[in-house]
Amino acid sequence: MALKRIALFLGLLGGINWALVGAFKFDLVTFAFGFMPLLVSIVQIVIGVAAAYALFVYMVK
């Protein structure tokens, strides 16, 4: 149950980030973790995997 909520939250966060990138060319993840490019990549991968997991879990439900 907690994993589904975390995945949903991260998926929504990713969606908000993409909306900011599209509307204002502002990447929230890079802004927050830009001092470590590897960390930016890891965070983006985790958010993407969480969004895919949330999509799968909520579609199967």
N, CA, C, O and CB atoms as a CASP TS submission, in Angstrom:
PFRMAT TS
TARGET T0000
AUTHOR 0000-0000-0000
METHOD Language model
MODEL 1
PARENT N/A
ATOM      1  N   MET     1       0.825  -1.189   0.000  1.00  0.00           N
ATOM      2  CA  MET     1       0.000   0.000   0.000  1.00  0.00           C
ATOM      3  C   MET     1       0.874   1.258   0.000  1.00  0.00           C
ATOM      4  O   MET     1       0.626   2.187  -0.769  1.00  0.00           O
ATOM      5  CB  MET     1      -0.941  -0.005   1.210  1.00  0.00           C
ATOM      6  N   ALA     2       1.870   1.288   0.841  1.00  0.00           N
ATOM      7  CA  ALA     2       2.746   2.458   0.908  1.00  0.00           C
ATOM      8  C   ALA     2       3.549   2.608  -0.379  1.00  0.00           C
ATOM      9  O   ALA     2       3.781   3.725  -0.840  1.00  0.00           O
ATOM     10  CB  ALA     2       3.693   2.353   2.113  1.00  0.00           C
ATOM     11  N   LEU     3       3.973   1.488  -0.960  1.00  0.00           N
ATOM     12  CA  LEU     3       4.744   1.538  -2.202  1.00  0.00           C
ATOM     13  C   LEU     3       3.907   2.131  -3.333  1.00  0.00           C
ATOM     14  O   LEU     3       4.421   2.893  -4.153  1.00  0.00           O
ATOM     15  CB  LEU     3       5.240   0.132  -2.587  1.00  0.00           C
ATOM     16  N   LYS     4       2.623   1.784  -3.380  1.00  0.00           N
ATOM     17  CA  LYS     4       1.740   2.340  -4.410  1.00  0.00           C
ATOM     18  C   LYS     4       1.593   3.847  -4.237  1.00  0.00           C
ATOM     19  O   LYS     4       1.589   4.587  -5.221  1.00  0.00           O
ATOM     20  CB  LYS     4       0.358   1.663  -4.361  1.00  0.00           C
ATOM     21  N   ARG     5       1.472   4.301  -3.000  1.00  0.00           N
ATOM     22  CA  ARG     5       1.326   5.739  -2.756  1.00  0.00           C
ATOM     23  C   ARG     5       2.607   6.499  -3.104  1.00  0.00           C
ATOM     24  O   ARG     5       2.555   7.589  -3.674  1.00  0.00           O
ATOM     25  CB  ARG     5       0.949   5.992  -1.291  1.00  0.00           C
ATOM     26  N   ILE     6       3.743   5.920  -2.760  1.00  0.00           N
ATOM     27  CA  ILE     6       5.026   6.550  -3.089  1.00  0.00           C
ATOM     28  C   ILE     6       5.197   6.623  -4.603  1.00  0.00           C
ATOM     29  O   ILE     6       5.612   7.649  -5.141  1.00  0.00           O
ATOM     30  CB  ILE     6       6.205   5.769  -2.449  1.00  0.00           C
ATOM     31  N   ALA     7       4.871   5.523  -5.286  1.00  0.00           N
ATOM     32  CA  ALA     7       4.990   5.500  -6.742  1.00  0.00           C
ATOM     33  C   ALA     7       4.059   6.526  -7.382  1.00  0.00           C
ATOM     34  O   ALA     7       4.444   7.210  -8.331  1.00  0.00           O
ATOM     35  CB  ALA     7       4.681   4.098  -7.282  1.00  0.00           C
ATOM     36  N   LEU     8       2.849   6.634  -6.871  1.00  0.00           N
ATOM     37  CA  LEU     8       1.905   7.620  -7.398  1.00  0.00           C
ATOM     38  C   LEU     8       2.429   9.032  -7.161  1.00  0.00           C
ATOM     39  O   LEU     8       2.379   9.869  -8.061  1.00  0.00           O
ATOM     40  CB  LEU     8       0.515   7.448  -6.748  1.00  0.00           C
ATOM     41  N   PHE     9       2.921   9.298  -5.978  1.00  0.00           N
ATOM     42  CA  PHE     9       3.463  10.623  -5.656  1.00  0.00           C
ATOM     43  C   PHE     9       4.638  10.967  -6.578  1.00  0.00           C
ATOM     44  O   PHE     9       4.704  12.074  -7.112  1.00  0.00           O
ATOM     45  CB  PHE     9       3.912  10.678  -4.177  1.00  0.00           C
ATOM     46  N   LEU    10       5.560  10.022  -6.763  1.00  0.00           N
ATOM     47  CA  LEU    10       6.709  10.291  -7.624  1.00  0.00           C
ATOM     48  C   LEU    10       6.286  10.461  -9.080  1.00  0.00           C
ATOM     49  O   LEU    10       6.853  11.278  -9.804  1.00  0.00           O
ATOM     50  CB  LEU    10       7.733   9.166  -7.507  1.00  0.00           C
ATOM     51  N   GLY    11       5.295   9.694  -9.504  1.00  0.00           N
ATOM     52  CA  GLY    11       4.778   9.859 -10.861  1.00  0.00           C
ATOM     53  C   GLY    11       4.149  11.228 -11.062  1.00  0.00           C
ATOM     54  O   GLY    11       4.353  11.862 -12.098  1.00  0.00           O
ATOM     55  N   LEU    12       3.388  11.685 -10.077  1.00  0.00           N
ATOM     56  CA  LEU    12       2.800  13.026 -10.153  1.00  0.00           C
ATOM     57  C   LEU    12       3.883  14.102 -10.133  1.00  0.00           C
ATOM     58  O   LEU    12       3.794  15.099 -10.850  1.00  0.00           O
ATOM     59  CB  LEU    12       1.817  13.246  -8.990  1.00  0.00           C
ATOM     60  N   LEU    13       4.897  13.892  -9.313  1.00  0.00           N
ATOM     61  CA  LEU    13       6.016  14.828  -9.275  1.00  0.00           C
ATOM     62  C   LEU    13       6.702  14.902 -10.641  1.00  0.00           C
ATOM     63  O   LEU    13       7.066  15.983 -11.103  1.00  0.00           O
ATOM     64  CB  LEU    13       7.026  14.413  -8.190  1.00  0.00           C
ATOM     65  N   GLY    14       6.871  13.758 -11.272  1.00  0.00           N
ATOM     66  CA  GLY    14       7.456  13.737 -12.609  1.00  0.00           C
ATOM     67  C   GLY    14       6.585  14.468 -13.616  1.00  0.00           C
ATOM     68  O   GLY    14       7.093  15.184 -14.479  1.00  0.00           O
ATOM     69  N   GLY    15       5.270  14.290 -13.509  1.00  0.00           N
ATOM     70  CA  GLY    15       4.360  15.001 -14.400  1.00  0.00           C
ATOM     71  C   GLY    15       4.423  16.504 -14.211  1.00  0.00           C
ATOM     72  O   GLY    15       4.413  17.266 -15.178  1.00  0.00           O
ATOM     73  N   ILE    16       4.486  16.921 -12.964  1.00  0.00           N
ATOM     74  CA  ILE    16       4.609  18.357 -12.671  1.00  0.00           C
ATOM     75  C   ILE    16       5.924  18.889 -13.219  1.00  0.00           C
ATOM     76  O   ILE    16       5.976  19.986 -13.776  1.00  0.00           O
ATOM     77  CB  ILE    16       4.518  18.621 -11.145  1.00  0.00           C
ATOM     78  N   ASN    17       6.984  18.108 -13.061  1.00  0.00           N
ATOM     79  CA  ASN    17       8.289  18.530 -13.578  1.00  0.00           C
ATOM     80  C   ASN    17       8.236  18.707 -15.092  1.00  0.00           C
ATOM     81  O   ASN    17       8.762  19.687 -15.618  1.00  0.00           O
ATOM     82  CB  ASN    17       9.377  17.508 -13.201  1.00  0.00           C
ATOM     83  N   TRP    18       7.605  17.765 -15.798  1.00  0.00           N
ATOM     84  CA  TRP    18       7.512  17.879 -17.253  1.00  0.00           C
ATOM     85  C   TRP    18       6.655  19.071 -17.664  1.00  0.00           C
ATOM     86  O   TRP    18       6.937  19.720 -18.671  1.00  0.00           O
ATOM     87  CB  TRP    18       6.939  16.596 -17.850  1.00  0.00           C
ATOM     88  N   ALA    19       5.610  19.363 -16.890  1.00  0.00           N
ATOM     89  CA  ALA    19       4.800  20.548 -17.183  1.00  0.00           C
ATOM     90  C   ALA    19       5.627  21.823 -17.024  1.00  0.00           C
ATOM     91  O   ALA    19       5.511  22.748 -17.828  1.00  0.00           O
ATOM     92  CB  ALA    19       3.565  20.599 -16.263  1.00  0.00           C
ATOM     93  N   LEU    20       6.454  21.865 -15.993  1.00  0.00           N
ATOM     94  CA  LEU    20       7.327  23.025 -15.794  1.00  0.00           C
ATOM     95  C   LEU    20       8.350  23.149 -16.920  1.00  0.00           C
ATOM     96  O   LEU    20       8.637  24.252 -17.386  1.00  0.00           O
ATOM     97  CB  LEU    20       8.045  22.925 -14.445  1.00  0.00           C
ATOM     98  N   VAL    21       8.895  22.019 -17.352  1.00  0.00           N
ATOM     99  CA  VAL    21       9.863  22.041 -18.456  1.00  0.00           C
ATOM    100  C   VAL    21       9.189  22.544 -19.730  1.00  0.00           C
ATOM    101  O   VAL    21       9.739  23.381 -20.446  1.00  0.00           O
ATOM    102  CB  VAL    21      10.472  20.629 -18.686  1.00  0.00           C
ATOM    103  N   GLY    22       7.996  22.027 -20.005  1.00  0.00           N
ATOM    104  CA  GLY    22       7.293  22.433 -21.219  1.00  0.00           C
ATOM    105  C   GLY    22       6.848  23.883 -21.209  1.00  0.00           C
ATOM    106  O   GLY    22       6.937  24.570 -22.227  1.00  0.00           O
ATOM    107  N   ALA    23       6.372  24.348 -20.074  1.00  0.00           N
ATOM    108  CA  ALA    23       5.825  25.700 -20.001  1.00  0.00           C
ATOM    109  C   ALA    23       6.893  26.773 -19.793  1.00  0.00           C
ATOM    110  O   ALA    23       6.821  27.851 -20.383  1.00  0.00           O
ATOM    111  CB  ALA    23       4.819  25.777 -18.889  1.00  0.00           C
ATOM    112  N   PHE    24       7.872  26.475 -18.962  1.00  0.00           N
ATOM    113  CA  PHE    24       8.817  27.516 -18.556  1.00  0.00           C
ATOM    114  C   PHE    24      10.286  27.158 -18.774  1.00  0.00           C
ATOM    115  O   PHE    24      11.173  27.935 -18.420  1.00  0.00           O
ATOM    116  CB  PHE    24       8.607  27.832 -17.119  1.00  0.00           C
ATOM    117  N   LYS    25      10.547  25.988 -19.356  1.00  0.00           N
ATOM    118  CA  LYS    25      11.940  25.528 -19.534  1.00  0.00           C
ATOM    119  C   LYS    25      12.672  25.463 -18.192  1.00  0.00           C
ATOM    120  O   LYS    25      13.862  25.766 -18.101  1.00  0.00           O
ATOM    121  CB  LYS    25      12.702  26.467 -20.504  1.00  0.00           C
ATOM    122  N   PHE    26      11.934  25.061 -17.155  1.00  0.00           N
ATOM    123  CA  PHE    26      12.489  24.967 -15.807  1.00  0.00           C
ATOM    124  C   PHE    26      12.418  23.521 -15.349  1.00  0.00           C
ATOM    125  O   PHE    26      11.328  22.973 -15.184  1.00  0.00           O
ATOM    126  CB  PHE    26      11.731  25.899 -14.818  1.00  0.00           C
ATOM    127  N   ASP    27      13.566  22.904 -15.142  1.00  0.00           N
ATOM    128  CA  ASP    27      13.641  21.513 -14.693  1.00  0.00           C
ATOM    129  C   ASP    27      13.854  21.501 -13.182  1.00  0.00           C
ATOM    130  O   ASP    27      14.926  21.857 -12.693  1.00  0.00           O
ATOM    131  CB  ASP    27      14.790  20.741 -15.426  1.00  0.00           C
ATOM    132  N   LEU    28      12.831  21.090 -12.457  1.00  0.00           N
ATOM    133  CA  LEU    28      12.857  21.101 -10.997  1.00  0.00           C
ATOM    134  C   LEU    28      13.927  20.162 -10.439  1.00  0.00           C
ATOM    135  O   LEU    28      14.587  20.490  -9.453  1.00  0.00           O
ATOM    136  CB  LEU    28      11.490  20.713 -10.448  1.00  0.00           C
ATOM    137  N   VAL    29      14.101  19.003 -11.061  1.00  0.00           N
ATOM    138  CA  VAL    29      15.092  18.037 -10.577  1.00  0.00           C
ATOM    139  C   VAL    29      16.504  18.595 -10.747  1.00  0.00           C
ATOM    140  O   VAL    29      17.330  18.503  -9.838  1.00  0.00           O
ATOM    141  CB  VAL    29      14.953  16.689 -11.327  1.00  0.00           C
ATOM    142  N   THR    30      16.769  19.163 -11.898  1.00  0.00           N
ATOM    143  CA  THR    30      18.093  19.748 -12.126  1.00  0.00           C
ATOM    144  C   THR    30      18.316  20.940 -11.195  1.00  0.00           C
ATOM    145  O   THR    30      19.427  21.146 -10.705  1.00  0.00           O
ATOM    146  CB  THR    30      18.247  20.185 -13.603  1.00  0.00           C
ATOM    147  N   PHE    31      17.282  21.713 -10.952  1.00  0.00           N
ATOM    148  CA  PHE    31      17.394  22.839 -10.026  1.00  0.00           C
ATOM    149  C   PHE    31      17.750  22.357  -8.619  1.00  0.00           C
ATOM    150  O   PHE    31      18.578  22.958  -7.935  1.00  0.00           O
ATOM    151  CB  PHE    31      16.081  23.639  -9.994  1.00  0.00           C
ATOM    152  N   ALA    32      17.107  21.253  -8.197  1.00  0.00           N
ATOM    153  CA  ALA    32      17.319  20.751  -6.838  1.00  0.00           C
ATOM    154  C   ALA    32      18.646  20.017  -6.692  1.00  0.00           C
ATOM    155  O   ALA    32      19.311  20.135  -5.663  1.00  0.00           O
ATOM    156  CB  ALA    32      16.184  19.830  -6.442  1.00  0.00           C
ATOM    157  N   PHE    33      19.038  19.254  -7.726  1.00  0.00           N
ATOM    158  CA  PHE    33      20.213  18.391  -7.601  1.00  0.00           C
ATOM    159  C   PHE    33      21.259  18.659  -8.678  1.00  0.00           C
ATOM    160  O   PHE    33      22.086  17.791  -8.957  1.00  0.00           O
ATOM    161  CB  PHE    33      19.794  16.943  -7.658  1.00  0.00           C
ATOM    162  N   GLY    34      21.240  19.836  -9.285  1.00  0.00           N
ATOM    163  CA  GLY    34      22.119  20.151 -10.402  1.00  0.00           C
ATOM    164  C   GLY    34      23.599  20.125 -10.080  1.00  0.00           C
ATOM    165  O   GLY    34      24.431  20.023 -10.981  1.00  0.00           O
ATOM    166  N   PHE    35      23.935  20.218  -8.802  1.00  0.00           N
ATOM    167  CA  PHE    35      25.344  20.204  -8.418  1.00  0.00           C
ATOM    168  C   PHE    35      25.958  18.814  -8.575  1.00  0.00           C
ATOM    169  O   PHE    35      27.179  18.670  -8.525  1.00  0.00           O
ATOM    170  CB  PHE    35      25.500  20.680  -6.978  1.00  0.00           C
ATOM    171  N   MET    36      25.120  17.789  -8.765  1.00  0.00           N
ATOM    172  CA  MET    36      25.607  16.413  -8.967  1.00  0.00           C
ATOM    173  C   MET    36      24.853  15.785 -10.138  1.00  0.00           C
ATOM    174  O   MET    36      23.783  15.209  -9.940  1.00  0.00           O
ATOM    175  CB  MET    36      25.426  15.550  -7.666  1.00  0.00           C
ATOM    176  N   PRO    37      25.395  15.888 -11.360  1.00  0.00           N
ATOM    177  CA  PRO    37      24.689  15.373 -12.535  1.00  0.00           C
ATOM    178  C   PRO    37      24.318  13.888 -12.441  1.00  0.00           C
ATOM    179  O   PRO    37      23.276  13.483 -12.957  1.00  0.00           O
ATOM    180  CB  PRO    37      25.532  15.591 -13.753  1.00  0.00           C
ATOM    181  N   LEU    38      25.146  13.081 -11.800  1.00  0.00           N
ATOM    182  CA  LEU    38      24.813  11.666 -11.647  1.00  0.00           C
ATOM    183  C   LEU    38      23.573  11.503 -10.784  1.00  0.00           C
ATOM    184  O   LEU    38      22.728  10.654 -11.069  1.00  0.00           O
ATOM    185  CB  LEU    38      25.993  10.892 -11.036  1.00  0.00           C
ATOM    186  N   LEU    39      23.454  12.295  -9.744  1.00  0.00           N
ATOM    187  CA  LEU    39      22.279  12.239  -8.872  1.00  0.00           C
ATOM    188  C   LEU    39      21.025  12.668  -9.630  1.00  0.00           C
ATOM    189  O   LEU    39      19.954  12.096  -9.422  1.00  0.00           O
ATOM    190  CB  LEU    39      22.484  13.131  -7.633  1.00  0.00           C
ATOM    191  N   VAL    40      21.141  13.656 -10.496  1.00  0.00           N
ATOM    192  CA  VAL    40      20.009  14.080 -11.326  1.00  0.00           C
ATOM    193  C   VAL    40      19.523  12.909 -12.166  1.00  0.00           C
ATOM    194  O   VAL    40      18.320  12.658 -12.246  1.00  0.00           O
ATOM    195  CB  VAL    40      20.403  15.272 -12.235  1.00  0.00           C
ATOM    196  N   SER    41      20.442  12.197 -12.789  1.00  0.00           N
ATOM    197  CA  SER    41      20.078  11.047 -13.614  1.00  0.00           C
ATOM    198  C   SER    41      19.418   9.954 -12.786  1.00  0.00           C
ATOM    199  O   SER    41      18.427   9.363 -13.215  1.00  0.00           O
ATOM    200  CB  SER    41      21.308  10.491 -14.321  1.00  0.00           C
ATOM    201  N   ILE    42      19.950   9.687 -11.623  1.00  0.00           N
ATOM    202  CA  ILE    42      19.380   8.648 -10.760  1.00  0.00           C
ATOM    203  C   ILE    42      17.972   9.027 -10.322  1.00  0.00           C
ATOM    204  O   ILE    42      17.068   8.192 -10.354  1.00  0.00           O
ATOM    205  CB  ILE    42      20.273   8.415  -9.528  1.00  0.00           C
ATOM    206  N   VAL    43      17.777  10.273  -9.916  1.00  0.00           N
ATOM    207  CA  VAL    43      16.454  10.726  -9.483  1.00  0.00           C
ATOM    208  C   VAL    43      15.465  10.637 -10.638  1.00  0.00           C
ATOM    209  O   VAL    43      14.331  10.200 -10.437  1.00  0.00           O
ATOM    210  CB  VAL    43      16.519  12.170  -8.944  1.00  0.00           C
ATOM    211  N   GLN    44      15.861  11.036 -11.831  1.00  0.00           N
ATOM    212  CA  GLN    44      14.965  10.965 -12.980  1.00  0.00           C
ATOM    213  C   GLN    44      14.617   9.526 -13.329  1.00  0.00           C
ATOM    214  O   GLN    44      13.478   9.247 -13.703  1.00  0.00           O
ATOM    215  CB  GLN    44      15.593  11.652 -14.182  1.00  0.00           C
ATOM    216  N   ILE    45      15.566   8.610 -13.217  1.00  0.00           N
ATOM    217  CA  ILE    45      15.287   7.201 -13.468  1.00  0.00           C
ATOM    218  C   ILE    45      14.330   6.647 -12.429  1.00  0.00           C
ATOM    219  O   ILE    45      13.388   5.933 -12.774  1.00  0.00           O
ATOM    220  CB  ILE    45      16.581   6.393 -13.477  1.00  0.00           C
ATOM    221  N   VAL    46      14.556   6.963 -11.168  1.00  0.00           N
ATOM    222  CA  VAL    46      13.671   6.489 -10.094  1.00  0.00           C
ATOM    223  C   VAL    46      12.253   7.014 -10.309  1.00  0.00           C
ATOM    224  O   VAL    46      11.289   6.266 -10.147  1.00  0.00           O
ATOM    225  CB  VAL    46      14.204   6.933  -8.706  1.00  0.00           C
ATOM    226  N   ILE    47      12.115   8.280 -10.667  1.00  0.00           N
ATOM    227  CA  ILE    47      10.793   8.854 -10.910  1.00  0.00           C
ATOM    228  C   ILE    47      10.128   8.173 -12.106  1.00  0.00           C
ATOM    229  O   ILE    47       8.932   7.887 -12.066  1.00  0.00           O
ATOM    230  CB  ILE    47      10.898  10.376 -11.148  1.00  0.00           C
ATOM    231  N   GLY    48      10.877   7.917 -13.148  1.00  0.00           N
ATOM    232  CA  GLY    48      10.321   7.242 -14.322  1.00  0.00           C
ATOM    233  C   GLY    48       9.869   5.823 -14.016  1.00  0.00           C
ATOM    234  O   GLY    48       8.793   5.409 -14.446  1.00  0.00           O
ATOM    235  N   VAL    49      10.667   5.086 -13.289  1.00  0.00           N
ATOM    236  CA  VAL    49      10.302   3.720 -12.903  1.00  0.00           C
ATOM    237  C   VAL    49       9.087   3.738 -11.986  1.00  0.00           C
ATOM    238  O   VAL    49       8.199   2.896 -12.117  1.00  0.00           O
ATOM    239  CB  VAL    49      11.485   3.013 -12.208  1.00  0.00           C
ATOM    240  N   ALA    50       9.041   4.678 -11.071  1.00  0.00           N
ATOM    241  CA  ALA    50       7.887   4.788 -10.169  1.00  0.00           C
ATOM    242  C   ALA    50       6.619   5.111 -10.942  1.00  0.00           C
ATOM    243  O   ALA    50       5.557   4.566 -10.640  1.00  0.00           O
ATOM    244  CB  ALA    50       8.137   5.864  -9.102  1.00  0.00           C
ATOM    245  N   ALA    51       6.711   5.983 -11.930  1.00  0.00           N
ATOM    246  CA  ALA    51       5.536   6.321 -12.739  1.00  0.00           C
ATOM    247  C   ALA    51       5.060   5.106 -13.532  1.00  0.00           C
ATOM    248  O   ALA    51       3.858   4.862 -13.630  1.00  0.00           O
ATOM    249  CB  ALA    51       5.856   7.488 -13.694  1.00  0.00           C
ATOM    250  N   ALA    52       5.990   4.351 -14.093  1.00  0.00           N
ATOM    251  CA  ALA    52       5.616   3.141 -14.833  1.00  0.00           C
ATOM    252  C   ALA    52       4.974   2.118 -13.903  1.00  0.00           C
ATOM    253  O   ALA    52       3.984   1.483 -14.265  1.00  0.00           O
ATOM    254  CB  ALA    52       6.847   2.527 -15.526  1.00  0.00           C
ATOM    255  N   TYR    53       5.526   1.960 -12.724  1.00  0.00           N
ATOM    256  CA  TYR    53       4.967   1.030 -11.732  1.00  0.00           C
ATOM    257  C   TYR    53       3.555   1.466 -11.329  1.00  0.00           C
ATOM    258  O   TYR    53       2.641   0.643 -11.269  1.00  0.00           O
ATOM    259  CB  TYR    53       5.883   0.951 -10.478  1.00  0.00           C
ATOM    260  N   ALA    54       3.381   2.768 -11.054  1.00  0.00           N
ATOM    261  CA  ALA    54       2.065   3.273 -10.663  1.00  0.00           C
ATOM    262  C   ALA    54       1.054   3.072 -11.791  1.00  0.00           C
ATOM    263  O   ALA    54      -0.090   2.694 -11.539  1.00  0.00           O
ATOM    264  CB  ALA    54       2.150   4.765 -10.283  1.00  0.00           C
ATOM    265  N   LEU    55       1.467   3.319 -13.016  1.00  0.00           N
ATOM    266  CA  LEU    55       0.580   3.106 -14.153  1.00  0.00           C
ATOM    267  C   LEU    55       0.156   1.651 -14.233  1.00  0.00           C
ATOM    268  O   LEU    55      -1.025   1.356 -14.416  1.00  0.00           O
ATOM    269  CB  LEU    55       1.260   3.531 -15.455  1.00  0.00           C
ATOM    270  N   PHE    56       1.106   0.746 -14.097  1.00  0.00           N
ATOM    271  CA  PHE    56       0.803  -0.685 -14.145  1.00  0.00           C
ATOM    272  C   PHE    56      -0.133  -1.087 -13.009  1.00  0.00           C
ATOM    273  O   PHE    56      -1.129  -1.773 -13.240  1.00  0.00           O
ATOM    274  CB  PHE    56       2.095  -1.507 -14.078  1.00  0.00           C
ATOM    275  N   VAL    57       0.178  -0.670 -11.791  1.00  0.00           N
ATOM    276  CA  VAL    57      -0.608  -1.066 -10.621  1.00  0.00           C
ATOM    277  C   VAL    57      -2.039  -0.543 -10.721  1.00  0.00           C
ATOM    278  O   VAL    57      -2.987  -1.276 -10.442  1.00  0.00           O
ATOM    279  CB  VAL    57       0.053  -0.552  -9.333  1.00  0.00           C
ATOM    280  N   TYR    58      -2.201   0.720 -11.118  1.00  0.00           N
ATOM    281  CA  TYR    58      -3.532   1.305 -11.159  1.00  0.00           C
ATOM    282  C   TYR    58      -4.316   0.882 -12.398  1.00  0.00           C
ATOM    283  O   TYR    58      -5.544   0.972 -12.396  1.00  0.00           O
ATOM    284  CB  TYR    58      -3.431   2.809 -11.107  1.00  0.00           C
ATOM    285  N   MET    59      -3.648   0.427 -13.452  1.00  0.00           N
ATOM    286  CA  MET    59      -4.351  -0.078 -14.630  1.00  0.00           C
ATOM    287  C   MET    59      -4.855  -1.498 -14.388  1.00  0.00           C
ATOM    288  O   MET    59      -5.927  -1.868 -14.866  1.00  0.00           O
ATOM    289  CB  MET    59      -3.433  -0.042 -15.863  1.00  0.00           C
ATOM    290  N   VAL    60      -4.088  -2.290 -13.650  1.00  0.00           N
ATOM    291  CA  VAL    60      -4.458  -3.673 -13.368  1.00  0.00           C
ATOM    292  C   VAL    60      -5.591  -3.720 -12.347  1.00  0.00           C
ATOM    293  O   VAL    60      -6.417  -4.633 -12.371  1.00  0.00           O
ATOM    294  CB  VAL    60      -3.239  -4.467 -12.856  1.00  0.00           C
ATOM    295  N   LYS    61      -5.628  -2.759 -11.476  1.00  0.00           N
ATOM    296  CA  LYS    61      -6.625  -2.711 -10.402  1.00  0.00           C
ATOM    297  C   LYS    61      -7.976  -2.693 -11.004  1.00  0.00           C
ATOM    298  O   LYS    61      -8.973  -2.653 -10.283  1.00  0.00           O
ATOM    299  CB  LYS    61      -6.434  -1.498  -9.494  1.00  0.00           C
TER
END
